[in-house]
C-alpha cells in the first residue's frame, strides 16, 4: 500500500501497531478532570493503563501521530512542538517544518529514541502500540501519554485530557463544545432527512477493503446517517468480495481519491456496474484526512460524510 492513503489510515495503524484496540478505560485526569485553573503536577491514567504524571506545564512536546499534532495546533500551542512523527504530520502547514522523529525499528515505524532524547521533550503524546519503545522513553524520564480514541465521544474526552495536561483546558473545553454542537446539528439534519441510508466505505482497492463495527470510521459513518452494510464484519479492516457488495447493494458508496483516484475509476471496475450507487451517481470521494485522523478536523469529516449521504439535508 504505497499510496498516500497509507498515511491516512492503514499506514498510521502500522506506524504504531495500532490495529489492536486498547482494553484500558478512557484516559482520566486526576483528581476530577481538567479545569481552567488546574495546577501542575497533573496525573492521569492513559489509554495504555499507565499512570502518568506531568510535573510542570509542558513547553517542549513531541507528538507521534498526525492527529495529536493537529490537536496541539488547534489548542493554540503548536509553537511548543519540537518533534513530530513524520511526513504525514502535514496540517496545518506550519507542522511541516517541525523535526521528524520517526523511521526507526525493523519496519521504520518506531521513533528514533536518540533523536527524541536530543529534543529534550517534557511530554510525548502518542496512540496505541509500541510498548517496547514507550518503556524506553519512560525509563529515560520522558512522560509518555497514550490516547487512542475509539469513537467520537472518546475523541472529545481525549482532547479535554490533552488540554488538562498541557495547561490549555479552557481552550480544549471550548473546542470540544463547538465540535459537540456541530455533531448535534448533523444528527438533527439526518433525522430531518429521514434517517440513515445504507452505505459502504472503501478503505483500499485492490483488494476491496472496508471498515468493521469497532473502528473509529464506522462510528463516524453511523453518526453521519449511514447504515453500513459491513455491520457483520468480524475484523476492523476486512476484505470484502464484490459479489457480497453487489448483494448488499448500498445506496451510497464512499471512498477516497487516494484509494479510487476518481468516481469513474470505481464505475469501471469489474462487477461494479451492478451497484445501484454507481448507476444512480451516488459514488462519493471524501477527504481521507478528515475521517481517518481522530483529531479536531473530524467534525469537518462528519459534516462532509453527512452531506454525501443526505445531499438534500
N, C-alpha and C positions, 0 to 999 in steps of 0.2 A: 504494500500500500504506500506508493511513493507520492501520491498527490497531496496537496496542501491540507486536505481534509484530515489526513493523519494527525496534523497538529491541532485540529479542532476537537476530535473525539477519540478515535482509536489510538492515535499517536500519544495523546495526553494520557490515556489509560495505560499505555505501555510505558510512558515516561516514568510513572511512579508505581507500576504494577498495581493499578487501582481498580482492576476488574472486580476484585472481591470487596464487597461492602463491609464497612466497619460494623462490628457487632456491639461496639461500645455505645452507651447512651449519648445523646446530643451533648455537645460541649456545654459546660456550666461554669459560670463565673461566680466566684465566692466573694462575699457571703450571700448576696441576694441579687445578682445580676448587675450589669453595668449601669452606672448613673453618671450624669454630667459632672458630678463633683467627686467621683470615685478617686481615692488616693492610692498611690502605689506604696508597697508592692501589691500586685493583683495575682491571685492564684485561681487557676481554672483546671477542670478535668477535661481534656480534649477528646476528640473522636477516636483516638487510639486507646483511650482509657488511662492516659498518662496525666499525673498531677504535675502541672507546670506553674512555676512562679516567675512572673516578670517583675524584677525588683524595682526598676525605675521606668519612667515613660520612655519607650524606645525611640532612638534617634537614628539608628543605623539598622535598617531592616533588609533582609533577603527574602524574596518570595520564590517558591519553586512550583508555581502553577500560574498560567496567564490570568486565571480568574482572580487570584489573590492580588496580582499586580493591578488589575483594573479596579479592584475594591479599594486599595490604598489611594489610588488617584481620585476615585470618587469621594473619598473621605477628606480629600484636600491635603494629603501627606505624601504625595508622590515624590516630593523632594527628599524624603527620608530614605528612599530606596537606594541601596548601594549595590544590589545584585538581584538578577532575575534568572529564571531557568534557561531561557534560550531565545531563538529567533521568533518563536510564536508569541512571546510577550511583546506584542506589537500595537497595543492600544492602551491609552492614547499614544499618538506618535512620539511623545516625549519618552515613552518607555523603551523605544528602540535604541536609545543612546546609553542605556544602563548596562553595566558589566554583566556578561553572561557567565553563569557558574556551572551549567550542565555539561554533559558529554563524557562523564567518567563511567567506569564499570564495564563489565563484559559486553553489554549491549549499548553502551553510550548513553544510558538514560539516568545515571546517577549524578549527583552533584560532585564536583571536584572539591574534596574536603580541604585541600591546601588552599585553593583559591577562596573558598568560603571563609576560612580562618583568617586569611590575609585581609579580608574586608572588615574584620573586627565587628561583626554584627551583634546587636544586643537583642535580636529577635529573628527567628527563622520560621516563616509561615509556609505550610505545605498541605498536600492532601494525602490520602491513604496510600500505603505501600512503602517499601524501602526501610523496613525495620532495622536492618543492619547498619546502614549509613546514618540513620537517625540516632541510633545509640552512640555511634562515634561522635556525632556533634554534641550530644548531651554530655558525654564523658569529657568533652573539651570545655564544658561550661556554657554552651550556647543554648538558650531556651528555644526548644523546638515545639511548635504548636501545629497539630494536625486538625484540619476541619474539612469534612467530606460531606457536602450537602447531598441528601438522598431525595429531597423533594423541595418544592417552593417554600413552604413554611420553615423547613430546616435551613434553607439558604438565608432567609431573613434573620433567623436566630444566629447564624454564623456571622453575618455582617455586624449584628449587635455585639457579638462576642469580640470580634476584631476591634470594634470601637472601644470596648471596655479595656482591652489590653494594650491599646495604643494611645489612650488618653483622648480619644475622639468620640466618646459615647454620644454626645449631643448630636454630632453630625451623622453618626450611624443611625440614631433613632429617627432623625428627620428623613434620611434616605429610605429606611425600611418602611416608614409610614407612607411615603409617597408611592413606593412600589406596591404596598398592600392596597392602597386606594385605587391604583390603576388596575390591579388584578381584580378587584371587586367590580370595577366598571366593565372589564372583559366578561366576567361571569354574568353580569346583567345583560350585556349585549347578546351573549349566547342564548340566554333564556328568551329574550325578545325575538331572536331569530328562529326559535322553535326547538332548541336543544341540540344535542350532539348529532354529528353526521359521521358515517364510517370513513376511516382513512387508513392509509399505510404510510409509514415513514421509512424511507430508504436511507440507510447509513452508508452503504457502499455497494458498488456493482462494477464488474462481476467478482465473486458470486453475489447474488442478491442477498443483502444483509440488512436486518432491521433491528428494532428495539423490543425488549420484553417488559413485562409489567413492573419490574423492580428497578427501573432506570429513571434517572432524572428527566430525560427527554419524554418518556412515557407519561410522567406526571404533568409535564407542560402540555402535552397533547390533550390530555383529559381536561385540563383547566381551560384550554383554548376552544373546547367544544368539539373534540374528536372522540369517536368511539373506535379505538384502534382494533383492527382485525387481527392483531397479533396478541390478543389477550391470553391465548392458550400457550404462549411461548414459555419454555421451561428454563431458558438461559437469558442472560442480559442482552446479548447481541447475537441472536440466532440467524443462521442462514435460512432462507425461505424459498420454496420452489415456486416457479412461475405458475405451474399448474394449480397449486394451492391458492396463490394470489388471485388467479382468474376465478376460481370457485368462490372465493370470498368477495371479490368484485367491489372494492372500496369506492365510495363516491368521490373521494379526493385522494390524489397521490402526491405525497410531499417528498421532495429530495433537495439536493443542493447542487450548485454549479460545480463544486469540486468532485462530486460523485457522478453526476449525469451530464455535465457540460451544458446541456440545453434541453428544453422541452421536446424538441424534435428528436433528440438522441434517444429519449425514453420511448417515444412513439414508434421508433424504427427498430426497437429490439424484438427478437423473435418471441412471438406469443403475446406481446403487449398490446397488439391491436384489438385483442378481445376484451380489454378492460374498458368499463364504462367511463372511468376517469379520463382515459385517453380519448375516447370517442366524443365525450362531452366537453373537452377542453378544460378539465379540472386537474391537470398536472401543474404543480406549482414549485418553483425553486425558492428556497428560503435561505437566509443568511446563516451559514453553519455556526459562525462565531457567537451568534445571539442565542442559540439554543443548546450548544454543547459546552459552553463555559458557565459554570454556576457562579455568576458574579452580577453586578448591578445592571448590566445590559440585558439580562434575562427577561426583564419586564418588556423591553423592546421586542424581544423574540416572541414572547407570549402574545403581544398585540399583533405582530406580523402573522403568527400562526392563526389567530382568531380571524383576521381579515381574509386569509386564504381559505379558511373553512367556511366562513359566513360572509361572503363579499357584499351582501346587501345589508349587513348588520350596521 
